[in-house]
Amino acid sequence: MKHLAIDIGASSGRHVLGWVEDGKIRLEEVYRFENGQVRKDGHDCWDIDRLVASVKAGIDAALERGPVDTFGIDTWGVDFVLVGEDGRPCSDAVAYRDARTAGADAEIERDVMPFADLYARAGIQKAPYNTIYQLWALKKEHPEQIEKAAHLMMVPEYLTYALTGRIVHDYTISSTTSLLDAAKKDWDFGLIDALGLPRRIFGALSMPSADAGEYRGVKAIVPAMHDTASAYLAVPARDDRAVYLSSGTWSLLGVERAEALTTDAAREANFTNEGGAWGRYRFLKNIMGLWMVQSVRRELNGAEYVEGRDGEATEAALAKLSDYERGRKYSFADLESAARASAYDGTVPADDARFLSPASMIGEVMSAASGRCGEPPRTVGDVIRCVYRSLAASYAAAVDGLRRVTGTDFTSMNIVGGGSKDGFLNELTSEATGLEVFAGPTEGTAIGNLIVQMVTSGEFADLASARAAIVR
């Protein structure tokens, strides 16, 4: 059997064919496309129609190679599309880095409930981009969109619906909304009522493996639609004292648990309880991740992440780099080599909201480093080394917090995703955390997506046997 994982991140998407051969999971990437944002009606938005077209083009490319039995779509969390009774979108797919949620957390804490009570119910860490804050902001700005809506669909749910016409709501992606009762694994309608949101838009939840219809004769299966949930499925941990790190645009560091952990200590450490496949939980911390490196590279290469945004801040920052070569196309390998050659020892607080969507990432790193260390990075290598060291420090702090909250003495770290290829960052991470680091698989998210399809199709009996096939 052939299965297709459609794995879409904030910067790019890919279609990966997978099959089982001689007891091993085999992969072939058949399509890749760029993803980014557009400025629309004053907000940074996903071009949802372009995403739908890219998903269809990738399926076409896969079918050119032969029959495909199943497919599943995963993406980042928290973002959504509202759909009316007519089946058409009645809201834009506003991106989580947009500034519309500024102040929403304080307003909800004042008018609805304290964050301590919200955390005890939902178990989701406070972050300005959480769906709960996005909906609060939307209700204030465009109440008519909420009034018209019949369904709230998270991005991968909407993409699947656009192909198959079937509405299926996945537990794993819905758990990122901060609107679920963490213990019951279902919508918290008491909270939803308190927020003044209509119950009708929150459909019944399904667990991964649900039937989602078909497109061009290929059966759609609900994978773990949240990309982190898929990535964690692909971690070939040696024992139960391993920390998992899904390393990509975001870094998601944590462990798997059978139960949610919503204690005061977990809240104060700002850990989150996201839903996993087969009803498990991912107890983890969201860390800014390789978004910082990706953003620096885009600026060096003259590319824009949000079409239509003013680039003056980037130009000013580039002028301060002593070795910047205008017109050169910097690869990630180039940046890693430059970082290794640098001796810069400053750091910045990588989890600070200032790095979420700055006018210039290079300029923001320079400013933060200057304020903290007195000496800003002055070369390309200095900037990247500063980011790497800052990320490693954030990982170490998260591991320490995980130890305190769970009472577990961790011995190793498994890094999956695209960031697992960055050898220098892995070395700094091992040094900062004191843990042995195991890197790979690089395509962890796609593999996790495929695992659900393969278990559902009967090619593996369970998750354990599928994980064993990864390390063979």
Residue pairs with C-beta under 8 A, 6 or more apart in sequence:
1 19
1 20
1 69
1 70
1 454
1 457
1 459
2 17
2 18
2 19
2 66
2 67
2 68
2 69
3 17
3 18
3 19
3 68
3 69
3 70
3 71
3 72
3 450
3 453
3 454
3 457
4 15
4 16
4 17
4 18
4 30
4 59
4 62
4 68
4 70
4 71
4 72
4 218
5 15
5 16
5 18
5 71
5 72
5 74
5 223
5 230
5 445
5 446
5 447
5 449
5 450
5 453
6 13
6 14
6 15
6 55
6 58
6 59
6 71
6 72
6 73
6 74
6 159
6 449
7 13
7 14
7 15
7 16
7 74
7 75
7 227
7 230
7 443
7 445
7 446
7 449
8 14
8 35
8 51
8 55
8 73
8 74
8 75
8 76
8 155
8 156
8 159
8 227
9 35
9 75
9 76
9 227
9 248
9 249
9 445
10 35
10 76
10 249
10 291
11 34
11 35
11 36
11 249
11 294
11 305
12 32
12 33
12 34
12 35
13 32
13 33
13 35
13 51
13 54
13 55
13 58
14 29
14 31
14 32
14 33
14 58
14 446
15 29
15 30
15 31
15 32
15 58
15 59
15 61
15 62
16 27
16 28
16 29
16 30
16 443
16 446
16 450
17 27
17 28
17 29
17 30
17 62
17 65
17 68
18 25
18 26
18 27
18 28
18 446
18 447
18 450
18 453
18 454
19 25
19 26
20 26
20 454
20 459
20 460
20 469
23 469
23 472
24 469
24 472
25 447
25 450
25 451
25 454
25 466
25 469
25 470
27 443
27 446
27 447
27 450
28 65
29 443
30 58
30 61
30 62
30 65
31 57
31 58
31 61
31 62
33 54
33 57
33 58
35 46
35 51
35 54
36 47
36 304
36 305
36 306
36 307
37 44
37 45
37 46
37 47
37 95
37 97
37 305
37 306
37 307
38 44
38 45
38 46
38 47
38 306
38 307
38 308
39 45
39 306
39 307
39 308
39 309
40 92
41 92
43 92
43 94
43 95
43 98
43 100
44 94
44 95
44 97
44 98
44 306
44 357
45 92
45 93
45 94
45 95
45 98
46 79
46 93
46 94
46 95
46 155
48 81
48 89
48 92
48 93
48 155
48 158
51 155
51 159
52 159
52 162
52 163
55 73
55 159
55 162
55 163
56 163
56 215
59 68
59 71
59 163
59 215
59 216
59 218
60 216
62 68
62 71
63 216
63 218
68 218
69 218
69 219
69 457
70 218
70 219
70 220
70 221
70 453
70 456
70 457
71 215
71 218
71 219
71 220
71 221
71 453
72 212
72 220
72 221
72 222
72 223
72 225
72 449
72 450
72 452
72 453
73 156
73 159
73 160
73 220
73 223
73 225
74 156
74 223
74 224
74 225
74 226
74 227
74 229
74 230
74 445
74 448
74 449
75 154
75 155
75 156
75 159
75 173
75 225
75 226
75 227
76 96
76 155
76 226
76 227
76 249
76 250
77 154
77 173
77 176
77 226
77 227
77 228
77 274
78 96
78 129
78 130
78 131
78 134
78 176
78 177
79 93
79 94
79 95
79 96
79 131
79 134
79 154
79 155
80 91
80 93
80 131
80 134
80 152
80 153
80 154
80 155
80 158
80 177
81 89
81 91
81 92
81 93
81 152
81 153
81 155
81 158
82 89
82 90
82 91
82 145
82 146
82 148
82 149
82 151
82 152
82 153
82 201
83 89
83 90
83 149
83 150
83 151
83 152
83 153
83 158
83 161
84 90
84 148
84 149
84 150
85 150
89 158
90 145
90 148
90 149
91 138
91 142
91 145
91 149
93 155
93 158
94 100
94 134
94 138
96 129
96 134
97 129
97 356
97 357
98 357
99 357
100 134
100 137
100 138
100 141
101 128
101 129
101 130
101 133
101 134
101 136
101 137
102 128
104 128
104 132
104 133
104 134
104 136
104 137
105 115
105 126
105 128
105 133
107 136
108 118
108 132
108 133
108 136
108 195
109 115
109 118
112 191
112 194
112 195
113 191
113 194
115 126
115 267
116 264
116 267
118 132
118 178
118 191
119 125
119 126
119 262
119 266
119 267
120 262
120 267
121 181
121 182
121 188
121 191
121 262
122 132
122 178
122 179
122 180
122 181
122 182
122 188
122 191
123 182
123 260
123 261
123 262
123 266
123 272
123 273
124 130
124 175
124 176
124 177
124 178
124 182
124 272
124 273
124 274
125 270
125 271
125 272
125 285
125 286
126 270
127 286
128 353
128 356
129 356
130 176
130 177
130 178
131 176
131 177
131 178
131 179
132 177
132 178
132 179
132 195
135 146
135 195
135 197
136 195
138 145
138 146
139 146
139 195
139 196
139 197
146 197
146 198
146 201
149 198
149 201
150 200
150 201
151 167
151 201
151 203
152 201
152 202
152 203
153 161
153 167
153 169
154 169
154 170
154 173
154 174
154 176
154 177
154 225
155 173
156 170
156 173
156 225
156 226
157 167
157 168
157 169
157 170
157 173
157 225
160 166
160 168
160 212
160 213
160 220
160 222
161 167
161 168
163 213
163 215
163 220
164 212
164 213
164 214
164 215
164 220
165 213
166 212
166 213
166 220
167 203
168 206
168 210
168 211
168 212
168 213
168 222
169 202
169 203
169 204
169 205
169 206
170 205
170 206
170 207
170 208
170 210
170 222
170 224
170 225
170 226
171 185
171 205
171 206
171 207
171 208
171 275
171 279
172 208
172 224
172 225
172 226
172 229
172 274
172 275
172 276
172 277
173 225
173 226
173 229
174 180
174 187
174 205
174 275
175 182
175 185
175 226
175 273
175 274
175 275
176 226
176 274
179 187
179 188
179 191
179 192
179 202
180 186
180 187
180 188
180 275
181 187
181 188
182 260
182 262
182 273
182 281
183 259
183 260
183 262
185 205
185 275
185 279
186 205
187 202
187 205
189 199
189 202
192 199
192 202
193 199
206 222
207 222
207 277
207 278
207 279
208 222
208 223
208 224
208 225
208 229
208 277
208 278
208 452
209 221
209 222
209 452
209 455
209 456
210 221
210 222
211 219
211 220
211 221
211 222
212 220
212 221
212 222
213 219
213 220
214 220
221 452
221 453
221 456
221 457
222 452
223 230
223 277
223 448
223 449
223 450
223 452
223 453
224 230
224 233
224 276
224 277
224 448
224 449
224 452
226 274
226 275
227 246
227 248
227 445
228 246
228 250
228 252
228 274
228 282
228 284
228 445
229 274
229 275
229 276
229 277
229 282
229 448
230 277
230 444
230 445
230 446
230 447
230 448
230 449
230 451
230 452
231 246
231 248
231 252
231 416
231 417
231 444
231 445
231 448
232 244
232 246
232 256
232 276
232 282
232 448
233 276
233 277
233 447
233 448
233 451
233 452
233 463
233 466
233 467
234 416
234 441
234 443
234 444
234 445
234 447
234 448
234 451
234 467
234 470
235 242
235 244
235 414
235 416
235 444
235 467
236 414
236 438
236 441
236 467
236 470
236 471
237 244
237 412
237 414
238 412
238 438
239 411
241 408
241 409
241 410
241 411
241 412
242 255
242 410
242 411
242 412
242 413
242 414
243 253
243 254
243 255
243 399
243 402
243 410
243 412
243 413
243 414
243 433
243 435
244 252
244 253
244 254
244 255
244 256
244 282
244 284
244 413
244 414
244 416
245 251
245 252
245 253
245 395
245 413
245 414
245 415
245 416
245 419
245 429
246 252
246 253
246 416
246 417
246 444
246 445
247 289
247 290
247 415
247 416
247 417
247 418
247 419
247 420
247 422
247 425
248 289
248 290
248 417
248 418
248 419
248 445
249 289
249 290
249 291
249 294
250 286
250 287
250 288
250 289
250 291
251 286
251 287
251 288
251 289
251 290
251 391
251 394
251 395
251 419
252 282
252 284
252 285
252 286
252 287
252 289
253 284
253 285
253 287
253 395
253 398
253 399
253 402
254 271
254 282
254 283
254 284
254 285
254 398
254 402
255 282
255 283
255 284
255 402
255 406
255 408
256 276
256 280
256 281
256 282
256 283
257 273
257 280
257 281
257 282
257 283
258 280
258 281
259 281
260 273
260 281
260 283
261 271
261 273
261 281
261 283
261 405
261 406
262 273
263 405
265 404
265 405
266 273
266 283
266 405
269 285
269 401
269 404
269 405
270 285
271 283
271 284
271 285
271 401
271 402
271 405
272 282
272 283
272 284
272 285
272 286
273 281
273 282
273 283
274 281
274 282
274 284
275 281
275 282
276 282
277 448
277 452
277 463
278 463
283 402
283 406
285 398
285 401
285 402
287 350
287 351
287 391
287 394
287 395
287 398
288 350
288 351
288 355
288 356
288 391
288 394
289 391
289 419
290 391
290 418
290 419
290 422
291 355
292 350
292 355
292 361
292 365
292 387
292 390
292 391
293 332
293 335
293 384
293 387
293 388
295 305
295 358
295 361
296 335
296 361
296 362
296 365
296 383
296 384
296 387
297 330
297 332
297 335
298 304
298 305
299 314
299 317
299 318
299 360
299 361
299 362
300 318
300 324
300 328
300 330
300 362
300 380
301 329
301 330
304 311
309 359
310 359
312 359
313 358
313 359
313 360
313 363
314 359
314 360
314 362
314 363
316 360
316 363
317 360
317 362
317 363
317 366
318 324
318 326
318 362
320 363
320 366
320 376
320 378
321 362
321 378
321 379
321 380
321 383
322 378
322 379
323 379
323 380
323 381
324 380
330 380
332 422
335 380
335 381
335 384
336 384
336 422
336 423
336 424
336 425
338 379
338 380
338 381
338 384
338 385
339 381
339 384
339 385
339 388
339 424
340 381
340 385
340 424
341 381
342 377
342 379
342 381
342 382
342 384
342 385
344 377
344 379
344 381
344 382
344 385
344 386
345 389
346 369
346 372
346 373
346 375
346 376
346 377
346 386
346 389
347 369
347 372
347 373
347 386
347 389
347 390
347 393
348 355
348 365
348 368
348 369
348 372
348 386
348 387
348 390
349 368
349 372
349 390
350 387
350 390
350 391
350 393
350 394
351 394
352 368
354 364
354 368
355 361
355 364
355 365
355 368
358 364
362 383
365 377
365 383
365 386
365 387
366 376
366 377
366 383
367 376
369 375
369 376
369 377
369 386
370 376
377 383
377 385
377 386
388 424
388 425
388 428
389 428
391 425
391 428
391 429
392 425
392 428
392 429
392 431
392 432
392 433
393 432
395 429
395 432
395 433
396 429
396 432
396 433
396 434
399 410
399 413
399 433
399 435
402 408
402 410
403 409
403 410
410 435
411 435
411 436
412 435
412 436
412 437
412 438
413 429
413 430
413 433
413 435
413 436
413 437
413 438
414 438
415 426
415 429
415 437
415 438
415 439
415 440
416 440
416 441
416 442
416 444
416 445
417 442
417 444
417 445
418 442
419 425
420 426
420 439
420 440
420 441
420 442
420 444
421 439
421 442
423 439
426 437
426 439
429 435
429 437
430 436
430 437
441 447
441 470
447 470
451 460
451 463
451 466
451 467
454 460
454 466
455 461
455 462
455 463
455 466
460 466
460 469
